Amino acid sequence: MKFESNVTDQNGCWIYLDRIVPKEEEPVAAAAGAKKPPAPPAKGKVSLPTEELKPTFGKAWINLTQLMHPGATTLTQRVFVQ
């Protein structure tokens, strides 16, 4: 119902995009709750730049007027993310 009102009344809707920093994987306990010390980083392995480790948030307006045509069930478009 809300989606239909977004199409007919507002001709679109905002979508919100979040890129969250991935957490480092924790090693699984081997036996009886004993934990292994973290392994040193492998040689030659490149760490991610600090710019990619920052969380990023944005929003984009999706124009839904193409769905107002009879029989339309899908739409493809490129949008500008703010």
N, CA, C and O atoms as a CHARMM CRD file, in Angstrom:
* protein
*
  328
    1    1 MET  N      0.82000  -1.18200   0.00000 PROA 1      0.00000
    2    1 MET  CA     0.00000   0.00000   0.00000 PROA 1      0.00000
    3    1 MET  C      0.87300   1.25900   0.00000 PROA 1      0.00000
    4    1 MET  O      0.60400   2.19700  -0.75000 PROA 1      0.00000
    5    2 LYS  N      1.91200   1.28400   0.83300 PROA 2      0.00000
    6    2 LYS  CA     2.78400   2.44800   0.90000 PROA 2      0.00000
    7    2 LYS  C      3.55000   2.61600  -0.41200 PROA 2      0.00000
    8    2 LYS  O      3.73700   3.73600  -0.88600 PROA 2      0.00000
    9    3 PHE  N      3.99900   1.48500  -1.00500 PROA 3      0.00000
   10    3 PHE  CA     4.71800   1.56100  -2.26700 PROA 3      0.00000
   11    3 PHE  C      3.81700   2.13900  -3.35600 PROA 3      0.00000
   12    3 PHE  O      4.26500   2.95600  -4.16000 PROA 3      0.00000
   13    4 GLU  N      2.56500   1.72500  -3.38800 PROA 4      0.00000
   14    4 GLU  CA     1.62200   2.24000  -4.38300 PROA 4      0.00000
   15    4 GLU  C      1.40800   3.73700  -4.21300 PROA 4      0.00000
   16    4 GLU  O      1.29900   4.46100  -5.20300 PROA 4      0.00000
   17    5 SER  N      1.34600   4.21300  -2.96500 PROA 5      0.00000
   18    5 SER  CA     1.17100   5.65300  -2.75300 PROA 5      0.00000
   19    5 SER  C      2.44500   6.41200  -3.14700 PROA 5      0.00000
   20    5 SER  O      2.35500   7.55300  -3.60200 PROA 5      0.00000
   21    6 ASN  N      3.62900   5.80600  -2.98300 PROA 6      0.00000
   22    6 ASN  CA     4.85800   6.44500  -3.44500 PROA 6      0.00000
   23    6 ASN  C      4.85000   6.60600  -4.96100 PROA 6      0.00000
   24    6 ASN  O      5.33500   7.61000  -5.48200 PROA 6      0.00000
   25    7 VAL  N      4.30500   5.62700  -5.66500 PROA 7      0.00000
   26    7 VAL  CA     4.25400   5.69400  -7.13100 PROA 7      0.00000
   27    7 VAL  C      3.24600   6.73600  -7.58500 PROA 7      0.00000
   28    7 VAL  O      3.56000   7.57100  -8.43300 PROA 7      0.00000
   29    8 THR  N      2.04300   6.70100  -7.03400 PROA 8      0.00000
   30    8 THR  CA     0.98200   7.57800  -7.53000 PROA 8      0.00000
   31    8 THR  C      1.05100   9.00800  -6.98800 PROA 8      0.00000
   32    8 THR  O      0.81400   9.96000  -7.73100 PROA 8      0.00000
   33    9 ASP  N      1.36800   9.16500  -5.71200 PROA 9      0.00000
   34    9 ASP  CA     1.34200  10.49500  -5.10500 PROA 9      0.00000
   35    9 ASP  C      2.66300  11.24600  -5.24200 PROA 9      0.00000
   36    9 ASP  O      2.67500  12.42600  -5.59100 PROA 9      0.00000
   37   10 GLN  N      3.78200  10.56000  -4.96500 PROA 10     0.00000
   38   10 GLN  CA     5.07100  11.23200  -4.93500 PROA 10     0.00000
   39   10 GLN  C      5.91400  10.96400  -6.17900 PROA 10     0.00000
   40   10 GLN  O      6.95500  11.59600  -6.35800 PROA 10     0.00000
   41   11 ASN  N      5.49200  10.05000  -7.03200 PROA 11     0.00000
   42   11 ASN  CA     6.20200   9.68700  -8.27000 PROA 11     0.00000
   43   11 ASN  C      7.59600   9.13200  -8.01900 PROA 11     0.00000
   44   11 ASN  O      8.42800   9.14100  -8.92700 PROA 11     0.00000
   45   12 GLY  N      7.87000   8.65400  -6.82600 PROA 12     0.00000
   46   12 GLY  CA     9.17300   8.07700  -6.52800 PROA 12     0.00000
   47   12 GLY  C      9.37800   7.91700  -5.04300 PROA 12     0.00000
   48   12 GLY  O      8.46400   8.13900  -4.24900 PROA 12     0.00000
   49   13 CYS  N     10.60000   7.52400  -4.66600 PROA 13     0.00000
   50   13 CYS  CA    10.92500   7.38300  -3.25300 PROA 13     0.00000
   51   13 CYS  C     12.44000   7.49500  -3.06700 PROA 13     0.00000
   52   13 CYS  O     13.20800   7.32300  -4.01400 PROA 13     0.00000
   53   14 TRP  N     12.85100   7.78300  -1.84500 PROA 14     0.00000
   54   14 TRP  CA    14.26600   7.83300  -1.49900 PROA 14     0.00000
   55   14 TRP  C     14.70700   6.44900  -1.06200 PROA 14     0.00000
   56   14 TRP  O     13.97700   5.75600  -0.35400 PROA 14     0.00000
   57   15 ILE  N     15.89500   6.04300  -1.47800 PROA 15     0.00000
   58   15 ILE  CA    16.51100   4.84400  -0.91900 PROA 15     0.00000
   59   15 ILE  C     17.78400   5.28700  -0.21600 PROA 15     0.00000
   60   15 ILE  O     18.45700   6.22000  -0.65500 PROA 15     0.00000
   61   16 TYR  N     18.10500   4.61300   0.87600 PROA 16     0.00000
   62   16 TYR  CA    19.27500   4.96100   1.67600 PROA 16     0.00000
   63   16 TYR  C     20.28600   3.83100   1.58200 PROA 16     0.00000
   64   16 TYR  O     19.94100   2.66100   1.74500 PROA 16     0.00000
   65   17 LEU  N     21.53700   4.18700   1.31900 PROA 17     0.00000
   66   17 LEU  CA    22.60700   3.21800   1.11200 PROA 17     0.00000
   67   17 LEU  C     23.64400   3.37100   2.21200 PROA 17     0.00000
   68   17 LEU  O     24.06700   4.48300   2.52500 PROA 17     0.00000
   69   18 ASP  N     24.05200   2.25200   2.79800 PROA 18     0.00000
   70   18 ASP  CA    25.05900   2.24900   3.86000 PROA 18     0.00000
   71   18 ASP  C     26.13500   1.23600   3.51400 PROA 18     0.00000
   72   18 ASP  O     25.84100   0.06100   3.29600 PROA 18     0.00000
   73   19 ARG  N     27.38400   1.69000   3.46400 PROA 19     0.00000
   74   19 ARG  CA    28.51400   0.76700   3.33600 PROA 19     0.00000
   75   19 ARG  C     29.18700   0.75400   4.68900 PROA 19     0.00000
   76   19 ARG  O     29.74500   1.75700   5.13300 PROA 19     0.00000
   77   20 ILE  N     29.12700  -0.39500   5.33800 PROA 20     0.00000
   78   20 ILE  CA    29.62500  -0.53500   6.69800 PROA 20     0.00000
   79   20 ILE  C     30.96800  -1.24600   6.66200 PROA 20     0.00000
   80   20 ILE  O     31.18800  -2.12100   5.82500 PROA 20     0.00000
   81   21 VAL  N     31.85500  -0.87800   7.55500 PROA 21     0.00000
   82   21 VAL  CA    33.18100  -1.47600   7.62800 PROA 21     0.00000
   83   21 VAL  C     33.03700  -2.93000   8.07400 PROA 21     0.00000
   84   21 VAL  O     32.39500  -3.19300   9.09100 PROA 21     0.00000
   85   22 PRO  N     33.62300  -3.88900   7.33300 PROA 22     0.00000
   86   22 PRO  CA    33.51800  -5.28800   7.75500 PROA 22     0.00000
   87   22 PRO  C     34.34100  -5.53800   9.01600 PROA 22     0.00000
   88   22 PRO  O     35.43500  -4.99800   9.18000 PROA 22     0.00000
   89   23 LYS  N     33.79900  -6.35500   9.88900 PROA 23     0.00000
   90   23 LYS  CA    34.51600  -6.70700  11.10900 PROA 23     0.00000
   91   23 LYS  C     35.53200  -7.79700  10.78600 PROA 23     0.00000
   92   23 LYS  O     35.31400  -8.62300   9.90000 PROA 23     0.00000
   93   24 GLU  N     36.63700  -7.78700  11.51300 PROA 24     0.00000
   94   24 GLU  CA    37.62500  -8.82900  11.31600 PROA 24     0.00000
   95   24 GLU  C     37.07600 -10.12300  11.89400 PROA 24     0.00000
   96   24 GLU  O     36.43100 -10.12000  12.94200 PROA 24     0.00000
   97   25 GLU  N     37.33500 -11.23500  11.20000 PROA 25     0.00000
   98   25 GLU  CA    36.83500 -12.51800  11.64700 PROA 25     0.00000
   99   25 GLU  C     37.61300 -12.97600  12.87300 PROA 25     0.00000
  100   25 GLU  O     38.83800 -12.87200  12.93200 PROA 25     0.00000
  101   26 GLU  N     36.87400 -13.48000  13.84100 PROA 26     0.00000
  102   26 GLU  CA    37.50500 -13.99000  15.05000 PROA 26     0.00000
  103   26 GLU  C     37.77300 -15.47200  14.86100 PROA 26     0.00000
  104   26 GLU  O     36.93300 -16.17800  14.30300 PROA 26     0.00000
  105   27 PRO  N     38.92600 -15.96500  15.31500 PROA 27     0.00000
  106   27 PRO  CA    39.20200 -17.40000  15.18600 PROA 27     0.00000
  107   27 PRO  C     38.25700 -18.21100  16.06400 PROA 27     0.00000
  108   27 PRO  O     37.88300 -17.77800  17.15400 PROA 27     0.00000
  109   28 VAL  N     37.87800 -19.38000  15.58500 PROA 28     0.00000
  110   28 VAL  CA    36.97900 -20.25800  16.31900 PROA 28     0.00000
  111   28 VAL  C     37.77700 -20.97300  17.40900 PROA 28     0.00000
  112   28 VAL  O     38.89100 -21.43100  17.15500 PROA 28     0.00000
  113   29 ALA  N     37.23200 -21.07100  18.59200 PROA 29     0.00000
  114   29 ALA  CA    37.92200 -21.72900  19.71300 PROA 29     0.00000
  115   29 ALA  C     38.11800 -23.20200  19.38700 PROA 29     0.00000
  116   29 ALA  O     37.18500 -23.87400  18.94800 PROA 29     0.00000
  117   30 ALA  N     39.32200 -23.70300  19.60100 PROA 30     0.00000
  118   30 ALA  CA    39.66000 -25.08300  19.23200 PROA 30     0.00000
  119   30 ALA  C     39.04200 -26.08000  20.20000 PROA 30     0.00000
  120   30 ALA  O     38.23900 -26.92100  19.79400 PROA 30     0.00000
  121   31 ALA  N     39.40300 -25.99800  21.46100 PROA 31     0.00000
  122   31 ALA  CA    38.88400 -26.98400  22.40800 PROA 31     0.00000
  123   31 ALA  C     38.73200 -26.34100  23.78300 PROA 31     0.00000
  124   31 ALA  O     39.59800 -25.59000  24.23200 PROA 31     0.00000
  125   32 ALA  N     37.63900 -26.64200  24.42900 PROA 32     0.00000
  126   32 ALA  CA    37.35600 -26.21400  25.80200 PROA 32     0.00000
  127   32 ALA  C     37.53200 -24.70900  26.00200 PROA 32     0.00000
  128   32 ALA  O     38.02300 -24.27900  27.04500 PROA 32     0.00000
  129   33 GLY  N     37.14500 -23.92500  25.03700 PROA 33     0.00000
  130   33 GLY  CA    37.18300 -22.48700  25.17500 PROA 33     0.00000
  131   33 GLY  C     38.55700 -21.87800  25.02200 PROA 33     0.00000
  132   33 GLY  O     38.71600 -20.67500  25.22900 PROA 33     0.00000
  133   34 ALA  N     39.56200 -22.67100  24.66600 PROA 34     0.00000
  134   34 ALA  CA    40.91300 -22.12400  24.48600 PROA 34     0.00000
  135   34 ALA  C     40.96000 -21.34400  23.18000 PROA 34     0.00000
  136   34 ALA  O     40.45100 -21.79300  22.15300 PROA 34     0.00000
  137   35 LYS  N     41.57400 -20.17800  23.23500 PROA 35     0.00000
  138   35 LYS  CA    41.67200 -19.35900  22.03700 PROA 35     0.00000
  139   35 LYS  C     43.09900 -19.33500  21.53500 PROA 35     0.00000
  140   35 LYS  O     44.05300 -19.30100  22.31200 PROA 35     0.00000
  141   36 LYS  N     43.22400 -19.35400  20.22100 PROA 36     0.00000
  142   36 LYS  CA    44.53900 -19.24200  19.60400 PROA 36     0.00000
  143   36 LYS  C     44.92000 -17.77600  19.54400 PROA 36     0.00000
  144   36 LYS  O     44.04700 -16.91700  19.41900 PROA 36     0.00000
  145   37 PRO  N     46.21000 -17.47300  19.63100 PROA 37     0.00000
  146   37 PRO  CA    46.61600 -16.08300  19.42500 PROA 37     0.00000
  147   37 PRO  C     46.41700 -15.73100  17.95200 PROA 37     0.00000
  148   37 PRO  O     46.53800 -16.60900  17.09700 PROA 37     0.00000
  149   38 PRO  N     46.12000 -14.48500  17.63700 PROA 38     0.00000
  150   38 PRO  CA    45.90200 -14.11100  16.24000 PROA 38     0.00000
  151   38 PRO  C     47.16200 -14.34200  15.41500 PROA 38     0.00000
  152   38 PRO  O     48.27800 -14.07800  15.86000 PROA 38     0.00000
  153   39 ALA  N     46.95100 -14.84200  14.20400 PROA 39     0.00000
  154   39 ALA  CA    48.07600 -15.12500  13.31200 PROA 39     0.00000
  155   39 ALA  C     48.63800 -13.81100  12.77900 PROA 39     0.00000
  156   39 ALA  O     47.87500 -12.87700  12.53300 PROA 39     0.00000
  157   40 PRO  N     49.94800 -13.71700  12.59700 PROA 40     0.00000
  158   40 PRO  CA    50.53300 -12.50400  12.01900 PROA 40     0.00000
  159   40 PRO  C     50.10600 -12.37700  10.56400 PROA 40     0.00000
  160   40 PRO  O     49.84400 -13.38700   9.91100 PROA 40     0.00000
  161   41 PRO  N     50.03000 -11.16400  10.04600 PROA 41     0.00000
  162   41 PRO  CA    49.63000 -10.99900   8.65000 PROA 41     0.00000
  163   41 PRO  C     50.65000 -11.63600   7.71700 PROA 41     0.00000
  164   41 PRO  O     51.85700 -11.57300   7.95000 PROA 41     0.00000
  165   42 ALA  N     50.13500 -12.25300   6.65200 PROA 42     0.00000
  166   42 ALA  CA    51.01000 -12.92500   5.69400 PROA 42     0.00000
  167   42 ALA  C     51.82800 -11.89500   4.92900 PROA 42     0.00000
  168   42 ALA  O     51.37800 -10.77600   4.68100 PROA 42     0.00000
  169   43 LYS  N     53.04200 -12.29900   4.56200 PROA 43     0.00000
  170   43 LYS  CA    53.90100 -11.39200   3.79700 PROA 43     0.00000
  171   43 LYS  C     53.30700 -11.18800   2.41900 PROA 43     0.00000
  172   43 LYS  O     52.73300 -12.10400   1.82900 PROA 43     0.00000
  173   44 GLY  N     53.45000  -9.99400   1.92400 PROA 44     0.00000
  174   44 GLY  CA    52.94600  -9.67900   0.59400 PROA 44     0.00000
  175   44 GLY  C     51.46700  -9.33700   0.57800 PROA 44     0.00000
  176   44 GLY  O     50.94500  -8.91800  -0.45500 PROA 44     0.00000
  177   45 LYS  N     50.78700  -9.50500   1.68900 PROA 45     0.00000
  178   45 LYS  CA    49.37000  -9.17900   1.75000 PROA 45     0.00000
  179   45 LYS  C     49.22300  -7.67300   1.91500 PROA 45     0.00000
  180   45 LYS  O     49.82100  -7.08300   2.81600 PROA 45     0.00000
  181   46 VAL  N     48.44200  -7.05900   1.06400 PROA 46     0.00000
  182   46 VAL  CA    48.27200  -5.60900   1.07400 PROA 46     0.00000
  183   46 VAL  C     47.08900  -5.25300   1.95900 PROA 46     0.00000
  184   46 VAL  O     46.00300  -5.81200   1.80600 PROA 46     0.00000
  185   47 SER  N     47.29700  -4.32700   2.87900 PROA 47     0.00000
  186   47 SER  CA    46.18800  -3.88200   3.71500 PROA 47     0.00000
  187   47 SER  C     45.34900  -2.87700   2.93900 PROA 47     0.00000
  188   47 SER  O     45.83500  -2.22000   2.01800 PROA 47     0.00000
  189   48 LEU  N     44.07500  -2.76900   3.32700 PROA 48     0.00000
  190   48 LEU  CA    43.16500  -1.84900   2.66300 PROA 48     0.00000
  191   48 LEU  C     43.52500  -0.41200   3.00100 PROA 48     0.00000
  192   48 LEU  O     43.92000  -0.12800   4.13200 PROA 48     0.00000
  193   49 PRO  N     43.40000   0.48600   2.06000 PROA 49     0.00000
  194   49 PRO  CA    43.63200   1.90400   2.37600 PROA 49     0.00000
  195   49 PRO  C     42.61800   2.37800   3.41600 PROA 49     0.00000
  196   49 PRO  O     41.50600   1.85800   3.50400 PROA 49     0.00000
  197   50 THR  N     43.01900   3.35800   4.18400 PROA 50     0.00000
  198   50 THR  CA    42.13500   3.84000   5.24500 PROA 50     0.00000
  199   50 THR  C     40.85500   4.44400   4.69000 PROA 50     0.00000
  200   50 THR  O     39.83800   4.47700   5.38400 PROA 50     0.00000
  201   51 GLU  N     40.88600   4.91900   3.45700 PROA 51     0.00000
  202   51 GLU  CA    39.67700   5.49200   2.84300 PROA 51     0.00000
  203   51 GLU  C     38.60000   4.43000   2.66900 PROA 51     0.00000
  204   51 GLU  O     37.41300   4.73100   2.79600 PROA 51     0.00000
  205   52 GLU  N     38.99600   3.18200   2.37800 PROA 52     0.00000
  206   52 GLU  CA    38.02000   2.11700   2.18900 PROA 52     0.00000
  207   52 GLU  C     37.50700   1.57700   3.51700 PROA 52     0.00000
  208   52 GLU  O     36.50200   0.86800   3.53500 PROA 52     0.00000
  209   53 LEU  N     38.16000   1.88700   4.61700 PROA 53     0.00000
  210   53 LEU  CA    37.73900   1.40200   5.91600 PROA 53     0.00000
  211   53 LEU  C     36.71900   2.31700   6.58100 PROA 53     0.00000
  212   53 LEU  O     36.17600   1.97400   7.63100 PROA 53     0.00000
  213   54 LYS  N     36.45400   3.46900   5.98900 PROA 54     0.00000
  214   54 LYS  CA    35.48500   4.40200   6.56200 PROA 54     0.00000
  215   54 LYS  C     34.07400   3.98800   6.14200 PROA 54     0.00000
  216   54 LYS  O     33.85800   3.62700   4.98500 PROA 54     0.00000
  217   55 PRO  N     33.11600   4.03500   7.06500 PROA 55     0.00000
  218   55 PRO  CA    31.73900   3.78200   6.66400 PROA 55     0.00000
  219   55 PRO  C     31.23600   4.91800   5.77100 PROA 55     0.00000
  220   55 PRO  O     31.58900   6.07900   5.98000 PROA 55     0.00000
  221   56 THR  N     30.43100   4.58900   4.79700 PROA 56     0.00000
  222   56 THR  CA    29.91300   5.56400   3.84400 PROA 56     0.00000
  223   56 THR  C     28.39100   5.47000   3.81600 PROA 56     0.00000
  224   56 THR  O     27.82600   4.37700   3.81100 PROA 56     0.00000
  225   57 PHE  N     27.74400   6.61300   3.79700 PROA 57     0.00000
  226   57 PHE  CA    26.28800   6.66600   3.78100 PROA 57     0.00000
  227   57 PHE  C     25.84500   7.56900   2.63500 PROA 57     0.00000
  228   57 PHE  O     26.51100   8.55600   2.32400 PROA 57     0.00000
  229   58 GLY  N     24.72800   7.23300   2.01300 PROA 58     0.00000
  230   58 GLY  CA    24.21200   8.06600   0.92900 PROA 58     0.00000
  231   58 GLY  C     22.72700   7.82500   0.73100 PROA 58     0.00000
  232   58 GLY  O     22.14100   6.93400   1.34500 PROA 58     0.00000
  233   59 LYS  N     22.13400   8.62100  -0.12400 PROA 59     0.00000
  234   59 LYS  CA    20.73300   8.43400  -0.46900 PROA 59     0.00000
  235   59 LYS  C     20.54900   8.76600  -1.93500 PROA 59     0.00000
  236   59 LYS  O     21.32200   9.53100  -2.51200 PROA 59     0.00000
  237   60 ALA  N     19.51800   8.18700  -2.53700 PROA 60     0.00000
  238   60 ALA  CA    19.24100   8.40700  -3.95100 PROA 60     0.00000
  239   60 ALA  C     17.73000   8.44600  -4.16300 PROA 60     0.00000
  240   60 ALA  O     16.98800   7.71100  -3.51100 PROA 60     0.00000
  241   61 TRP  N     17.28300   9.29400  -5.06400 PROA 61     0.00000
  242   61 TRP  CA    15.86600   9.39700  -5.41000 PROA 61     0.00000
  243   61 TRP  C     15.59900   8.46000  -6.57600 PROA 61     0.00000
  244   61 TRP  O     16.25200   8.55000  -7.61600 PROA 61     0.00000
  245   62 ILE  N     14.64200   7.56200  -6.40300 PROA 62     0.00000
  246   62 ILE  CA    14.24600   6.63300  -7.45500 PROA 62     0.00000
  247   62 ILE  C     12.94100   7.15300  -8.06300 PROA 62     0.00000
  248   62 ILE  O     11.93700   7.28800  -7.36300 PROA 62     0.00000
  249   63 ASN  N     12.95900   7.44400  -9.36400 PROA 63     0.00000
  250   63 ASN  CA    11.77900   7.92200 -10.07300 PROA 63     0.00000
  251   63 ASN  C     10.94200   6.71200 -10.48200 PROA 63     0.00000
  252   63 ASN  O     11.40400   5.87000 -11.25200 PROA 63     0.00000
  253   64 LEU  N      9.70600   6.62100  -9.96700 PROA 64     0.00000
  254   64 LEU  CA     8.84900   5.46600 -10.19800 PROA 64     0.00000
  255   64 LEU  C      7.71400   5.74400 -11.18300 PROA 64     0.00000
  256   64 LEU  O      6.76300   4.96500 -11.25000 PROA 64     0.00000
  257   65 THR  N      7.79100   6.82500 -11.94000 PROA 65     0.00000
  258   65 THR  CA     6.69400   7.15300 -12.85800 PROA 65     0.00000
  259   65 THR  C      6.54900   6.13800 -13.98700 PROA 65     0.00000
  260   65 THR  O      5.46400   6.00700 -14.55400 PROA 65     0.00000
  261   66 GLN  N      7.61200   5.42200 -14.32400 PROA 66     0.00000
  262   66 GLN  CA     7.51900   4.40400 -15.37900 PROA 66     0.00000
  263   66 GLN  C      6.59700   3.25300 -14.96300 PROA 66     0.00000
  264   66 GLN  O      6.06400   2.54700 -15.81900 PROA 66     0.00000
  265   67 LEU  N      6.40800   3.06400 -13.65900 PROA 67     0.00000
  266   67 LEU  CA     5.53200   1.99500 -13.18200 PROA 67     0.00000
  267   67 LEU  C      4.05300   2.36700 -13.26300 PROA 67     0.00000
  268   67 LEU  O      3.19300   1.53200 -12.98300 PROA 67     0.00000
  269   68 MET  N      3.74900   3.59900 -13.64000 PROA 68     0.00000
  270   68 MET  CA     2.35600   4.01600 -13.76400 PROA 68     0.00000
  271   68 MET  C      1.72800   3.53500 -15.07300 PROA 68     0.00000
  272   68 MET  O      0.50700   3.58000 -15.22200 PROA 68     0.00000
  273   69 HSD  N      2.53800   3.08200 -16.01000 PROA 69     0.00000
  274   69 HSD  CA     2.01000   2.57100 -17.28700 PROA 69     0.00000
  275   69 HSD  C      1.40800   1.18500 -17.05600 PROA 69     0.00000
  276   69 HSD  O      1.97800   0.38100 -16.31800 PROA 69     0.00000
  277   70 PRO  N      0.25600   0.89600 -17.68100 PROA 70     0.00000
  278   70 PRO  CA    -0.38300  -0.40700 -17.48800 PROA 70     0.00000
  279   70 PRO  C      0.54300  -1.55900 -17.89700 PROA 70     0.00000
  280   70 PRO  O      1.13400  -1.53400 -18.97600 PROA 70     0.00000
  281   71 GLY  N      0.66000  -2.55900 -17.03300 PROA 71     0.00000
  282   71 GLY  CA     1.46500  -3.74200 -17.32300 PROA 71     0.00000
  283   71 GLY  C      2.93100  -3.62600 -16.93800 PROA 71     0.00000
  284   71 GLY  O      3.66200  -4.61400 -17.01500 PROA 71     0.00000
  285   72 ALA  N      3.37700  -2.45200 -16.52800 PROA 72     0.00000
  286   72 ALA  CA     4.78300  -2.27100 -16.15800 PROA 72     0.00000
  287   72 ALA  C      5.03800  -2.92000 -14.80000 PROA 72     0.00000
  288   72 ALA  O      4.33900  -2.64000 -13.82700 PROA 72     0.00000
  289   73 THR  N      6.05200  -3.79300 -14.74400 PROA 73     0.00000
  290   73 THR  CA     6.38600  -4.45600 -13.48400 PROA 73     0.00000
  291   73 THR  C      7.84000  -4.23800 -13.08200 PROA 73     0.00000
  292   73 THR  O      8.20300  -4.47800 -11.93000 PROA 73     0.00000
  293   74 THR  N      8.67500  -3.78700 -14.01500 PROA 74     0.00000
  294   74 THR  CA    10.08800  -3.55100 -13.70200 PROA 74     0.00000
  295   74 THR  C     10.51100  -2.21300 -14.28100 PROA 74     0.00000
  296   74 THR  O      9.85000  -1.65500 -15.15700 PROA 74     0.00000
  297   75 LEU  N     11.61400  -1.71800 -13.77500 PROA 75     0.00000
  298   75 LEU  CA    12.18800  -0.50800 -14.34000 PROA 75     0.00000
  299   75 LEU  C     13.68900  -0.53000 -14.09900 PROA 75     0.00000
  300   75 LEU  O     14.16200  -1.06500 -13.09600 PROA 75     0.00000
  301   76 THR  N     14.42800   0.05300 -15.02500 PROA 76     0.00000
  302   76 THR  CA    15.88200   0.13500 -14.93000 PROA 76     0.00000
  303   76 THR  C     16.27600   1.58900 -15.08500 PROA 76     0.00000
  304   76 THR  O     15.84200   2.26400 -16.01800 PROA 76     0.00000
  305   77 GLN  N     17.10700   2.07200 -14.15800 PROA 77     0.00000
  306   77 GLN  CA    17.55500   3.44800 -14.24600 PROA 77     0.00000
  307   77 GLN  C     18.84100   3.64200 -13.45600 PROA 77     0.00000
  308   77 GLN  O     19.15000   2.87300 -12.54500 PROA 77     0.00000
  309   78 ARG  N     19.56600   4.65500 -13.81100 PROA 78     0.00000
  310   78 ARG  CA    20.75500   5.06300 -13.06900 PROA 78     0.00000
  311   78 ARG  C     20.37900   6.28100 -12.24700 PROA 78     0.00000
  312   78 ARG  O     19.66100   7.17000 -12.70600 PROA 78     0.00000
  313   79 VAL  N     20.87800   6.30000 -11.02500 PROA 79     0.00000
  314   79 VAL  CA    20.53600   7.41300 -10.14000 PROA 79     0.00000
  315   79 VAL  C     21.81600   8.00800  -9.56900 PROA 79     0.00000
  316   79 VAL  O     22.84500   7.33800  -9.48300 PROA 79     0.00000
  317   80 PHE  N     21.73500   9.27800  -9.18000 PROA 80     0.00000
  318   80 PHE  CA    22.83800   9.97200  -8.55700 PROA 80     0.00000
  319   80 PHE  C     22.74600   9.75300  -7.05100 PROA 80     0.00000
  320   80 PHE  O     21.71300  10.03400  -6.44400 PROA 80     0.00000
  321   81 VAL  N     23.81600   9.25500  -6.44900 PROA 81     0.00000
  322   81 VAL  CA    23.84000   9.02300  -5.00300 PROA 81     0.00000
  323   81 VAL  C     24.43300  10.25000  -4.33600 PROA 81     0.00000
  324   81 VAL  O     25.53200  10.68400  -4.68000 PROA 81     0.00000
  325   82 GLN  N     23.70700  10.80400  -3.39000 PROA 82     0.00000
  326   82 GLN  CA    24.16100  11.99400  -2.66700 PROA 82     0.00000
  327   82 GLN  C     24.88200  11.58300  -1.40400 PROA 82     0.00000
  328   82 GLN  O     25.34400  12.43900  -0.65000 PROA 82     0.00000
